[in-house]
Amino acid sequence: MAIRDKTPFKPDEVYFITFTILDWERLFIDDTSCGLVFKWFSYMEKNYGNKIHGYVIMPNHIHILLYISLTSPRLSTLIFNAKRFLAYELKCLFEPRYDSLIIQSRNFFLEKLNYIHDNPCQEHWRLVEKPEDYRYSSASNYILEKGVYPVDLLDFD
């Protein structure tokens, strides 16, 4: 599986990850399809101690801020397994590549978190007016202190 960022994998770090459905087909459109992503999140948390710090499930791609524990498989294995599971359940294919960047500062984390949360509000999507109104995002966790899927809120103080 190809990766666009060639940064060597390091566990015990937070990563900004993006992966996309082949040809940008819109399949993440309801509770059932997005629930499969939440199932993958829960599996990683339960089995590896990984933590979701932020996410947005857009109709054709996913952005995640993911802490990868010392006991976790490599990032490439996590993404491969996610794509395999989701592809089987949704009867779809994913782009062979994914993007990942290590979060190295508070400012970079906040930049990516804001990007994730603002994604559904962008002009070309117009899914909602306010980030916290998008159901398949962690924006409501941070803004309203409740969300569809619980995230590990990151506090830099």
N, C-alpha and C positions, 0 to 999 in steps of 0.2 A: 504494500500500500504506500503510495507516494505521499510525501509530506512537503509542503512548500517552505516551511522554515526548517533550516538544517541545524538548529540548536540541538546539541546532544541532550538526550533524555536524562532528567534528574528527578528522582522521587523526592518527596517532602517539599514540594513546591506547588504554587497555584499556577494553573495554565489557563489562558484564553484559547478556546477551541471552537472551530467552525467546521461543519461539514454539511453537504448539500445533496439533495435528491437529483438524480441524473436528469439533465435537460430542464432543470428548475421546475419540474412538475409539482403542482400544489397538492400534497397529500396530507399534510398535518393541518387538518381543517376542523376537527371536532374532538370531543372528549375521549372517544375511543382511540383515535390515532395518537393524540398527544399523551394519553394515558400510558401508551407503550413506552414513550420516552421516560415518563415518570417511573415506570417499572424498571427500566434500565438504571436510572439514577438510584433507586432504592437497592437494587442488586449490588451496585458498586459500593454503596455506603455500608450495607450489611456484611458483605463478603470481604471487602478490602479496607474499610475504614476511610474511603475517599469521601470528600465533602463537596456539596454543591454550594457555591457562594453567590451565584447569580446565573440566570439563564433566560433565554427567550426561544420559544419554539415558533418559528415563522412557518407559513404554509409550505415552504420548500427548502428551508435550511434551519439549522440549529446553532445557536451561540451558547457557550457554557463557560463559566468561571469555575474551574474544578481544582480542588486540592487533591493531589495524588499522594497517598500515604507510602510509607516505606515498605508495606506488605503488598502493595498493588502490583499487578502486572504492568509492563511497559505501556506507555500511552498508545503506541501503535496497536498493541493487542487489545486494549480497551475499545478503541475506535473500530477496529476490525470486528470485534464481537458485537458491538452495538449495531453496526451496519448490517451484519449477518442476521441478527435477531429482528431488527426492524424490517429488513428486506423480506424476510420470510413471512412476517405477520402482515405487512402492508402490500406484499406482492409488487415490490418496486426494486429499482436499482439506485445506487448512490454513485455520485462522482467518485472516481478512484482516489482522489487526493483529499486531504484535509489540511486545515491551517492550525498551527499551534504556536503560541508565544508564552514564554515564562513571564509571569508578573514579577517585576523587580522593584517596584516602588508603590507607595500609597497613591501617588498621582496617576500612575499608569493603571492601577486597579480601578480607580474612580473613573478614569477616561473610558475604559472598556465597559464598566458597569453602566455608565450613562449611555454609551453607544448601544449596548444591549437593550436597555429599557426604552430608549427613544426609537428603536427600530420600527415598531408597529405604528408609530406616529408619522413616519417619514412620508413625504408627499406622494411618492410612487406606491406606497402601501395604503395609507389612510385607513388602517384597521380600527383605530380609536383616536380620540382627541388627546387623552391624557394617558401617560404610560401605565399608571396604576389601574386603568380600566381594561387593559389587555389581560385576558384570563390566563394565557399560557406564558407568563413572564413572572420573574421574581420582583418586578417593580412594586407590586402591592405588598410584598413582604417587607420591603425597605420603607415604603411611604406610609402604608396603612397598618403595618405590623401584623399582617395576616395575608395568606395567599393560598392558592390551590395546592401547591407543593411546598413543604417547609424547606427553607434554606438555612445554611449556617451563616448568619449575618457576620460580616467581617468588620471588626472595629479596630482602628489603627491607633486609638488613644493610648 
